[in-house]
Amino acid sequence: MAASPLVRNLRSSAVEGYASNTSCYPGESLDRYLSLDPEGQVAIDIYRLGYYDGSGGRHVGSIGPFEVATQPVPNVSIERLRECAWGKTTTFQVPEDWTSGVYLAKLTRTEDLGPQSYVVFVVKSRNPSDLTWQAYNKWPASDSTYDDGSCPVWYSGKNVRVSFNRPYTKYCRSLTHLCPWGPVNSFCGNIH
């Protein structure tokens, strides 16, 4: 059965990527695995998310630009596992003085008005955490641990696995639909 039309266009292959780990401690390194279609150059700006007296995220660094090729989309396994084995683009060492929190690596194609994408990662303190986004990540189209695009939509059985080695997609709740008058954001409610 075809995937729900509400979960189409969750991916942009123009620029995408993932990190070797979803979290690290200050002083540790993260490898970045990127793909551009068509191939080209990408620059990376890094932001720490937070309030900062109402000014939003704080820019904490830039690296690149890097030459990046188009990487393959892996087949999905019987356990719904979809794990990329892309070539490494760069290694980034997190500075020792970075505060723990959620960070975004903004990927920008270097041409005029180049598309952008994000790689989310967490700089940890030594306190434990059980947060994961990958179980709900639908990259590249409609496959997550709980949803493969078929009916019934939500799955809670056994024999599924998840990989952190893949980019993130847009979440179902903030889809962008193209209409004759331009993009429209819509809400996709919970389906149980």
Biotite code that builds the C-alpha atoms (Angstrom):
import biotite.structure as struc

atoms = struc.array([
    struc.Atom([0.000, 0.000, 0.000], chain_id="A", res_id=1, res_name="MET", atom_name="CA", element="C"),
    struc.Atom([1.284, 3.458, -0.839], chain_id="A", res_id=2, res_name="ALA", atom_name="CA", element="C"),
    struc.Atom([2.391, 5.853, 1.884], chain_id="A", res_id=3, res_name="ALA", atom_name="CA", element="C"),
    struc.Atom([-0.061, 8.442, 3.128], chain_id="A", res_id=4, res_name="SER", atom_name="CA", element="C"),
    struc.Atom([-0.041, 11.650, 1.035], chain_id="A", res_id=5, res_name="PRO", atom_name="CA", element="C"),
    struc.Atom([0.366, 13.572, 4.297], chain_id="A", res_id=6, res_name="LEU", atom_name="CA", element="C"),
    struc.Atom([3.953, 12.328, 4.673], chain_id="A", res_id=7, res_name="VAL", atom_name="CA", element="C"),
    struc.Atom([5.264, 13.122, 1.197], chain_id="A", res_id=8, res_name="ARG", atom_name="CA", element="C"),
    struc.Atom([8.188, 15.524, 0.595], chain_id="A", res_id=9, res_name="ASN", atom_name="CA", element="C"),
    struc.Atom([9.750, 15.017, 4.020], chain_id="A", res_id=10, res_name="LEU", atom_name="CA", element="C"),
    struc.Atom([13.208, 14.906, 2.475], chain_id="A", res_id=11, res_name="ARG", atom_name="CA", element="C"),
    struc.Atom([15.310, 17.303, 0.441], chain_id="A", res_id=12, res_name="SER", atom_name="CA", element="C"),
    struc.Atom([18.152, 15.511, -1.329], chain_id="A", res_id=13, res_name="SER", atom_name="CA", element="C"),
    struc.Atom([19.685, 18.868, -2.382], chain_id="A", res_id=14, res_name="ALA", atom_name="CA", element="C"),
    struc.Atom([21.626, 18.964, 0.918], chain_id="A", res_id=15, res_name="VAL", atom_name="CA", element="C"),
    struc.Atom([21.398, 16.498, 3.809], chain_id="A", res_id=16, res_name="GLU", atom_name="CA", element="C"),
    struc.Atom([23.564, 14.765, 6.345], chain_id="A", res_id=17, res_name="GLY", atom_name="CA", element="C"),
    struc.Atom([24.040, 13.110, 9.696], chain_id="A", res_id=18, res_name="TYR", atom_name="CA", element="C"),
    struc.Atom([26.680, 12.907, 12.426], chain_id="A", res_id=19, res_name="ALA", atom_name="CA", element="C"),
    struc.Atom([28.636, 9.904, 13.678], chain_id="A", res_id=20, res_name="SER", atom_name="CA", element="C"),
    struc.Atom([26.906, 10.319, 17.055], chain_id="A", res_id=21, res_name="ASN", atom_name="CA", element="C"),
    struc.Atom([23.798, 12.139, 18.173], chain_id="A", res_id=22, res_name="THR", atom_name="CA", element="C"),
    struc.Atom([25.599, 13.370, 21.275], chain_id="A", res_id=23, res_name="SER", atom_name="CA", element="C"),
    struc.Atom([29.094, 13.882, 22.618], chain_id="A", res_id=24, res_name="CYS", atom_name="CA", element="C"),
    struc.Atom([31.009, 15.472, 25.479], chain_id="A", res_id=25, res_name="TYR", atom_name="CA", element="C"),
    struc.Atom([33.033, 18.670, 25.107], chain_id="A", res_id=26, res_name="PRO", atom_name="CA", element="C"),
    struc.Atom([36.453, 17.791, 23.655], chain_id="A", res_id=27, res_name="GLY", atom_name="CA", element="C"),
    struc.Atom([35.142, 14.790, 21.696], chain_id="A", res_id=28, res_name="GLU", atom_name="CA", element="C"),
    struc.Atom([34.888, 14.672, 17.892], chain_id="A", res_id=29, res_name="SER", atom_name="CA", element="C"),
    struc.Atom([31.915, 14.186, 15.588], chain_id="A", res_id=30, res_name="LEU", atom_name="CA", element="C"),
    struc.Atom([32.249, 12.990, 12.008], chain_id="A", res_id=31, res_name="ASP", atom_name="CA", element="C"),
    struc.Atom([29.864, 14.541, 9.481], chain_id="A", res_id=32, res_name="ARG", atom_name="CA", element="C"),
    struc.Atom([28.460, 12.480, 6.597], chain_id="A", res_id=33, res_name="TYR", atom_name="CA", element="C"),
    struc.Atom([26.916, 14.687, 3.915], chain_id="A", res_id=34, res_name="LEU", atom_name="CA", element="C"),
    struc.Atom([25.229, 14.262, 0.541], chain_id="A", res_id=35, res_name="SER", atom_name="CA", element="C"),
    struc.Atom([24.371, 16.861, -2.111], chain_id="A", res_id=36, res_name="LEU", atom_name="CA", element="C"),
    struc.Atom([22.297, 16.173, -5.214], chain_id="A", res_id=37, res_name="ASP", atom_name="CA", element="C"),
    struc.Atom([23.657, 17.403, -7.511], chain_id="A", res_id=38, res_name="PRO", atom_name="CA", element="C"),
    struc.Atom([27.153, 17.337, -6.011], chain_id="A", res_id=39, res_name="GLU", atom_name="CA", element="C"),
    struc.Atom([28.689, 20.652, -4.986], chain_id="A", res_id=40, res_name="GLY", atom_name="CA", element="C"),
    struc.Atom([30.027, 22.571, -2.014], chain_id="A", res_id=41, res_name="GLN", atom_name="CA", element="C"),
    struc.Atom([28.531, 22.994, 1.443], chain_id="A", res_id=42, res_name="VAL", atom_name="CA", element="C"),
    struc.Atom([29.392, 25.276, 4.368], chain_id="A", res_id=43, res_name="ALA", atom_name="CA", element="C"),
    struc.Atom([28.457, 24.446, 7.964], chain_id="A", res_id=44, res_name="ILE", atom_name="CA", element="C"),
    struc.Atom([27.336, 26.973, 10.603], chain_id="A", res_id=45, res_name="ASP", atom_name="CA", element="C"),
    struc.Atom([26.810, 25.707, 14.141], chain_id="A", res_id=46, res_name="ILE", atom_name="CA", element="C"),
    struc.Atom([24.231, 27.132, 16.559], chain_id="A", res_id=47, res_name="TYR", atom_name="CA", element="C"),
    struc.Atom([23.384, 26.378, 20.180], chain_id="A", res_id=48, res_name="ARG", atom_name="CA", element="C"),
    struc.Atom([19.622, 26.477, 20.724], chain_id="A", res_id=49, res_name="LEU", atom_name="CA", element="C"),
    struc.Atom([18.288, 28.537, 23.565], chain_id="A", res_id=50, res_name="GLY", atom_name="CA", element="C"),
    struc.Atom([16.417, 31.661, 24.549], chain_id="A", res_id=51, res_name="TYR", atom_name="CA", element="C"),
    struc.Atom([19.294, 34.173, 24.913], chain_id="A", res_id=52, res_name="TYR", atom_name="CA", element="C"),
    struc.Atom([17.005, 37.047, 25.995], chain_id="A", res_id=53, res_name="ASP", atom_name="CA", element="C"),
    struc.Atom([14.657, 36.495, 23.059], chain_id="A", res_id=54, res_name="GLY", atom_name="CA", element="C"),
    struc.Atom([17.237, 36.411, 20.282], chain_id="A", res_id=55, res_name="SER", atom_name="CA", element="C"),
    struc.Atom([16.917, 32.650, 19.593], chain_id="A", res_id=56, res_name="GLY", atom_name="CA", element="C"),
    struc.Atom([19.862, 30.352, 18.911], chain_id="A", res_id=57, res_name="GLY", atom_name="CA", element="C"),
    struc.Atom([23.457, 31.528, 19.277], chain_id="A", res_id=58, res_name="ARG", atom_name="CA", element="C"),
    struc.Atom([25.976, 31.130, 16.437], chain_id="A", res_id=59, res_name="HIS", atom_name="CA", element="C"),
    struc.Atom([29.024, 29.342, 17.876], chain_id="A", res_id=60, res_name="VAL", atom_name="CA", element="C"),
    struc.Atom([31.142, 28.455, 14.832], chain_id="A", res_id=61, res_name="GLY", atom_name="CA", element="C"),
    struc.Atom([31.601, 27.856, 11.101], chain_id="A", res_id=62, res_name="SER", atom_name="CA", element="C"),
    struc.Atom([33.531, 25.265, 9.108], chain_id="A", res_id=63, res_name="ILE", atom_name="CA", element="C"),
    struc.Atom([33.968, 24.586, 5.409], chain_id="A", res_id=64, res_name="GLY", atom_name="CA", element="C"),
    struc.Atom([33.182, 24.842, 2.580], chain_id="A", res_id=65, res_name="PRO", atom_name="CA", element="C"),
    struc.Atom([33.579, 21.175, 1.632], chain_id="A", res_id=66, res_name="PHE", atom_name="CA", element="C"),
    struc.Atom([33.228, 19.350, -1.689], chain_id="A", res_id=67, res_name="GLU", atom_name="CA", element="C"),
    struc.Atom([30.382, 16.841, -1.344], chain_id="A", res_id=68, res_name="VAL", atom_name="CA", element="C"),
    struc.Atom([29.187, 14.089, -3.698], chain_id="A", res_id=69, res_name="ALA", atom_name="CA", element="C"),
    struc.Atom([25.748, 12.488, -4.006], chain_id="A", res_id=70, res_name="THR", atom_name="CA", element="C"),
    struc.Atom([25.459, 9.509, -1.643], chain_id="A", res_id=71, res_name="GLN", atom_name="CA", element="C"),
    struc.Atom([23.178, 6.458, -2.138], chain_id="A", res_id=72, res_name="PRO", atom_name="CA", element="C"),
    struc.Atom([19.914, 5.844, -0.307], chain_id="A", res_id=73, res_name="VAL", atom_name="CA", element="C"),
    struc.Atom([20.191, 2.409, 1.339], chain_id="A", res_id=74, res_name="PRO", atom_name="CA", element="C"),
    struc.Atom([17.519, -0.236, 0.986], chain_id="A", res_id=75, res_name="ASN", atom_name="CA", element="C"),
    struc.Atom([15.278, -0.839, 3.969], chain_id="A", res_id=76, res_name="VAL", atom_name="CA", element="C"),
    struc.Atom([15.717, -4.172, 5.781], chain_id="A", res_id=77, res_name="SER", atom_name="CA", element="C"),
    struc.Atom([12.985, -6.520, 6.934], chain_id="A", res_id=78, res_name="ILE", atom_name="CA", element="C"),
    struc.Atom([13.320, -4.924, 10.376], chain_id="A", res_id=79, res_name="GLU", atom_name="CA", element="C"),
    struc.Atom([12.638, -1.464, 8.877], chain_id="A", res_id=80, res_name="ARG", atom_name="CA", element="C"),
    struc.Atom([16.309, -0.611, 9.385], chain_id="A", res_id=81, res_name="LEU", atom_name="CA", element="C"),
    struc.Atom([17.605, 1.987, 6.941], chain_id="A", res_id=82, res_name="ARG", atom_name="CA", element="C"),
    struc.Atom([21.262, 2.714, 7.688], chain_id="A", res_id=83, res_name="GLU", atom_name="CA", element="C"),
    struc.Atom([23.449, 4.957, 5.547], chain_id="A", res_id=84, res_name="CYS", atom_name="CA", element="C"),
    struc.Atom([27.108, 4.048, 5.018], chain_id="A", res_id=85, res_name="ALA", atom_name="CA", element="C"),
    struc.Atom([28.159, 7.341, 3.447], chain_id="A", res_id=86, res_name="TRP", atom_name="CA", element="C"),
    struc.Atom([31.716, 8.525, 3.062], chain_id="A", res_id=87, res_name="GLY", atom_name="CA", element="C"),
    struc.Atom([32.917, 10.928, 5.776], chain_id="A", res_id=88, res_name="LYS", atom_name="CA", element="C"),
    struc.Atom([32.963, 14.603, 4.739], chain_id="A", res_id=89, res_name="THR", atom_name="CA", element="C"),
    struc.Atom([34.691, 16.112, 7.786], chain_id="A", res_id=90, res_name="THR", atom_name="CA", element="C"),
    struc.Atom([35.513, 15.661, 11.459], chain_id="A", res_id=91, res_name="THR", atom_name="CA", element="C"),
    struc.Atom([34.652, 18.385, 13.961], chain_id="A", res_id=92, res_name="PHE", atom_name="CA", element="C"),
    struc.Atom([36.060, 18.537, 17.489], chain_id="A", res_id=93, res_name="GLN", atom_name="CA", element="C"),
    struc.Atom([33.653, 20.076, 19.983], chain_id="A", res_id=94, res_name="VAL", atom_name="CA", element="C"),
    struc.Atom([35.491, 22.785, 21.969], chain_id="A", res_id=95, res_name="PRO", atom_name="CA", element="C"),
    struc.Atom([36.101, 22.035, 25.654], chain_id="A", res_id=96, res_name="GLU", atom_name="CA", element="C"),
    struc.Atom([34.288, 25.221, 26.737], chain_id="A", res_id=97, res_name="ASP", atom_name="CA", element="C"),
    struc.Atom([30.958, 24.514, 24.990], chain_id="A", res_id=98, res_name="TRP", atom_name="CA", element="C"),
    struc.Atom([27.945, 24.429, 27.300], chain_id="A", res_id=99, res_name="THR", atom_name="CA", element="C"),
    struc.Atom([25.771, 21.332, 27.298], chain_id="A", res_id=100, res_name="SER", atom_name="CA", element="C"),
    struc.Atom([22.618, 21.654, 25.216], chain_id="A", res_id=101, res_name="GLY", atom_name="CA", element="C"),
    struc.Atom([21.030, 21.048, 21.818], chain_id="A", res_id=102, res_name="VAL", atom_name="CA", element="C"),
    struc.Atom([23.026, 22.243, 18.803], chain_id="A", res_id=103, res_name="TYR", atom_name="CA", element="C"),
    struc.Atom([22.230, 22.557, 15.098], chain_id="A", res_id=104, res_name="LEU", atom_name="CA", element="C"),
    struc.Atom([24.774, 22.242, 12.340], chain_id="A", res_id=105, res_name="ALA", atom_name="CA", element="C"),
    struc.Atom([23.188, 24.252, 9.501], chain_id="A", res_id=106, res_name="LYS", atom_name="CA", element="C"),
    struc.Atom([24.274, 22.861, 6.118], chain_id="A", res_id=107, res_name="LEU", atom_name="CA", element="C"),
    struc.Atom([24.147, 25.414, 3.287], chain_id="A", res_id=108, res_name="THR", atom_name="CA", element="C"),
    struc.Atom([24.949, 24.802, -0.374], chain_id="A", res_id=109, res_name="ARG", atom_name="CA", element="C"),
    struc.Atom([27.383, 27.556, -1.364], chain_id="A", res_id=110, res_name="THR", atom_name="CA", element="C"),
    struc.Atom([25.607, 28.705, -4.548], chain_id="A", res_id=111, res_name="GLU", atom_name="CA", element="C"),
    struc.Atom([23.324, 31.786, -4.500], chain_id="A", res_id=112, res_name="ASP", atom_name="CA", element="C"),
    struc.Atom([20.191, 31.078, -2.456], chain_id="A", res_id=113, res_name="LEU", atom_name="CA", element="C"),
    struc.Atom([21.527, 27.577, -1.776], chain_id="A", res_id=114, res_name="GLY", atom_name="CA", element="C"),
    struc.Atom([19.219, 25.107, -0.041], chain_id="A", res_id=115, res_name="PRO", atom_name="CA", element="C"),
    struc.Atom([19.815, 24.416, 3.643], chain_id="A", res_id=116, res_name="GLN", atom_name="CA", element="C"),
    struc.Atom([19.388, 21.482, 5.972], chain_id="A", res_id=117, res_name="SER", atom_name="CA", element="C"),
    struc.Atom([20.259, 20.686, 9.590], chain_id="A", res_id=118, res_name="TYR", atom_name="CA", element="C"),
    struc.Atom([22.073, 18.054, 11.609], chain_id="A", res_id=119, res_name="VAL", atom_name="CA", element="C"),
    struc.Atom([20.947, 18.004, 15.243], chain_id="A", res_id=120, res_name="VAL", atom_name="CA", element="C"),
    struc.Atom([23.353, 16.948, 17.994], chain_id="A", res_id=121, res_name="PHE", atom_name="CA", element="C"),
    struc.Atom([23.602, 17.268, 21.749], chain_id="A", res_id=122, res_name="VAL", atom_name="CA", element="C"),
    struc.Atom([26.639, 18.371, 23.731], chain_id="A", res_id=123, res_name="VAL", atom_name="CA", element="C"),
    struc.Atom([26.286, 16.429, 26.972], chain_id="A", res_id=124, res_name="LYS", atom_name="CA", element="C"),
    struc.Atom([27.137, 17.063, 30.546], chain_id="A", res_id=125, res_name="SER", atom_name="CA", element="C"),
    struc.Atom([27.950, 14.029, 32.698], chain_id="A", res_id=126, res_name="ARG", atom_name="CA", element="C"),
    struc.Atom([24.275, 13.688, 33.713], chain_id="A", res_id=127, res_name="ASN", atom_name="CA", element="C"),
    struc.Atom([22.278, 10.781, 32.161], chain_id="A", res_id=128, res_name="PRO", atom_name="CA", element="C"),
    struc.Atom([19.604, 11.334, 29.480], chain_id="A", res_id=129, res_name="SER", atom_name="CA", element="C"),
    struc.Atom([17.233, 9.010, 27.593], chain_id="A", res_id=130, res_name="ASP", atom_name="CA", element="C"),
    struc.Atom([16.180, 11.331, 24.744], chain_id="A", res_id=131, res_name="LEU", atom_name="CA", element="C"),
    struc.Atom([16.062, 9.978, 21.172], chain_id="A", res_id=132, res_name="THR", atom_name="CA", element="C"),
    struc.Atom([14.547, 11.349, 17.977], chain_id="A", res_id=133, res_name="TRP", atom_name="CA", element="C"),
    struc.Atom([15.485, 8.517, 15.638], chain_id="A", res_id=134, res_name="GLN", atom_name="CA", element="C"),
    struc.Atom([12.527, 6.274, 16.469], chain_id="A", res_id=135, res_name="ALA", atom_name="CA", element="C"),
    struc.Atom([10.255, 8.873, 14.817], chain_id="A", res_id=136, res_name="TYR", atom_name="CA", element="C"),
    struc.Atom([12.594, 9.921, 11.990], chain_id="A", res_id=137, res_name="ASN", atom_name="CA", element="C"),
    struc.Atom([10.980, 9.131, 8.627], chain_id="A", res_id=138, res_name="LYS", atom_name="CA", element="C"),
    struc.Atom([14.027, 9.646, 6.362], chain_id="A", res_id=139, res_name="TRP", atom_name="CA", element="C"),
    struc.Atom([14.009, 9.266, 3.344], chain_id="A", res_id=140, res_name="PRO", atom_name="CA", element="C"),
    struc.Atom([10.231, 9.139, 2.889], chain_id="A", res_id=141, res_name="ALA", atom_name="CA", element="C"),
    struc.Atom([7.887, 7.420, 5.335], chain_id="A", res_id=142, res_name="SER", atom_name="CA", element="C"),
    struc.Atom([9.890, 4.804, 7.245], chain_id="A", res_id=143, res_name="ASP", atom_name="CA", element="C"),
    struc.Atom([10.223, 5.075, 11.018], chain_id="A", res_id=144, res_name="SER", atom_name="CA", element="C"),
    struc.Atom([10.294, 2.508, 13.785], chain_id="A", res_id=145, res_name="THR", atom_name="CA", element="C"),
    struc.Atom([6.533, 2.964, 14.232], chain_id="A", res_id=146, res_name="TYR", atom_name="CA", element="C"),
    struc.Atom([5.353, 3.844, 10.722], chain_id="A", res_id=147, res_name="ASP", atom_name="CA", element="C"),
    struc.Atom([6.227, 2.456, 7.278], chain_id="A", res_id=148, res_name="ASP", atom_name="CA", element="C"),
    struc.Atom([3.565, 4.423, 5.394], chain_id="A", res_id=149, res_name="GLY", atom_name="CA", element="C"),
    struc.Atom([1.112, 1.524, 5.193], chain_id="A", res_id=150, res_name="SER", atom_name="CA", element="C"),
    struc.Atom([-2.073, 0.813, 7.140], chain_id="A", res_id=151, res_name="CYS", atom_name="CA", element="C"),
    struc.Atom([-2.397, 0.554, 10.039], chain_id="A", res_id=152, res_name="PRO", atom_name="CA", element="C"),
    struc.Atom([-0.206, 3.626, 10.330], chain_id="A", res_id=153, res_name="VAL", atom_name="CA", element="C"),
    struc.Atom([1.247, 3.068, 13.814], chain_id="A", res_id=154, res_name="TRP", atom_name="CA", element="C"),
    struc.Atom([3.129, -0.128, 14.630], chain_id="A", res_id=155, res_name="TYR", atom_name="CA", element="C"),
    struc.Atom([4.093, -1.221, 18.120], chain_id="A", res_id=156, res_name="SER", atom_name="CA", element="C"),
    struc.Atom([5.282, -4.774, 17.523], chain_id="A", res_id=157, res_name="GLY", atom_name="CA", element="C"),
    struc.Atom([8.687, -6.379, 17.751], chain_id="A", res_id=158, res_name="LYS", atom_name="CA", element="C"),
    struc.Atom([11.451, -7.013, 15.214], chain_id="A", res_id=159, res_name="ASN", atom_name="CA", element="C"),
    struc.Atom([12.175, -3.445, 14.198], chain_id="A", res_id=160, res_name="VAL", atom_name="CA", element="C"),
    struc.Atom([15.475, -1.588, 14.554], chain_id="A", res_id=161, res_name="ARG", atom_name="CA", element="C"),
    struc.Atom([16.566, 2.025, 14.185], chain_id="A", res_id=162, res_name="VAL", atom_name="CA", element="C"),
    struc.Atom([19.812, 3.537, 12.906], chain_id="A", res_id=163, res_name="SER", atom_name="CA", element="C"),
    struc.Atom([21.343, 6.855, 13.915], chain_id="A", res_id=164, res_name="PHE", atom_name="CA", element="C"),
    struc.Atom([23.347, 6.787, 10.660], chain_id="A", res_id=165, res_name="ASN", atom_name="CA", element="C"),
    struc.Atom([20.918, 8.738, 8.493], chain_id="A", res_id=166, res_name="ARG", atom_name="CA", element="C"),
    struc.Atom([19.709, 12.328, 8.090], chain_id="A", res_id=167, res_name="PRO", atom_name="CA", element="C"),
    struc.Atom([16.612, 13.732, 9.776], chain_id="A", res_id=168, res_name="TYR", atom_name="CA", element="C"),
    struc.Atom([13.481, 14.677, 7.837], chain_id="A", res_id=169, res_name="THR", atom_name="CA", element="C"),
    struc.Atom([10.813, 17.219, 8.547], chain_id="A", res_id=170, res_name="LYS", atom_name="CA", element="C"),
    struc.Atom([8.370, 15.992, 11.175], chain_id="A", res_id=171, res_name="TYR", atom_name="CA", element="C"),
    struc.Atom([4.828, 15.164, 10.087], chain_id="A", res_id=172, res_name="CYS", atom_name="CA", element="C"),
    struc.Atom([3.328, 17.991, 12.142], chain_id="A", res_id=173, res_name="ARG", atom_name="CA", element="C"),
    struc.Atom([4.977, 20.718, 10.054], chain_id="A", res_id=174, res_name="SER", atom_name="CA", element="C"),
    struc.Atom([4.630, 19.605, 6.462], chain_id="A", res_id=175, res_name="LEU", atom_name="CA", element="C"),
    struc.Atom([5.051, 22.100, 3.662], chain_id="A", res_id=176, res_name="THR", atom_name="CA", element="C"),
    struc.Atom([2.555, 21.672, 0.815], chain_id="A", res_id=177, res_name="HIS", atom_name="CA", element="C"),
    struc.Atom([2.977, 23.379, -2.538], chain_id="A", res_id=178, res_name="LEU", atom_name="CA", element="C"),
    struc.Atom([-0.144, 25.208, -3.710], chain_id="A", res_id=179, res_name="CYS", atom_name="CA", element="C"),
    struc.Atom([-0.648, 27.438, -6.775], chain_id="A", res_id=180, res_name="PRO", atom_name="CA", element="C"),
    struc.Atom([-0.107, 30.525, -4.592], chain_id="A", res_id=181, res_name="TRP", atom_name="CA", element="C"),
    struc.Atom([2.999, 29.172, -2.799], chain_id="A", res_id=182, res_name="GLY", atom_name="CA", element="C"),
    struc.Atom([3.992, 26.913, 0.110], chain_id="A", res_id=183, res_name="PRO", atom_name="CA", element="C"),
    struc.Atom([1.469, 26.341, 2.866], chain_id="A", res_id=184, res_name="VAL", atom_name="CA", element="C"),
    struc.Atom([2.289, 24.847, 6.269], chain_id="A", res_id=185, res_name="ASN", atom_name="CA", element="C"),
    struc.Atom([-0.324, 22.479, 7.612], chain_id="A", res_id=186, res_name="SER", atom_name="CA", element="C"),
    struc.Atom([-0.858, 20.374, 10.705], chain_id="A", res_id=187, res_name="PHE", atom_name="CA", element="C"),
    struc.Atom([-0.890, 16.586, 10.586], chain_id="A", res_id=188, res_name="CYS", atom_name="CA", element="C"),
    struc.Atom([-2.668, 15.389, 13.725], chain_id="A", res_id=189, res_name="GLY", atom_name="CA", element="C"),
    struc.Atom([-1.899, 12.267, 15.724], chain_id="A", res_id=190, res_name="ASN", atom_name="CA", element="C"),
    struc.Atom([-3.277, 9.081, 14.229], chain_id="A", res_id=191, res_name="ILE", atom_name="CA", element="C"),
    struc.Atom([-3.872, 6.323, 16.804], chain_id="A", res_id=192, res_name="HIS", atom_name="CA", element="C"),
])
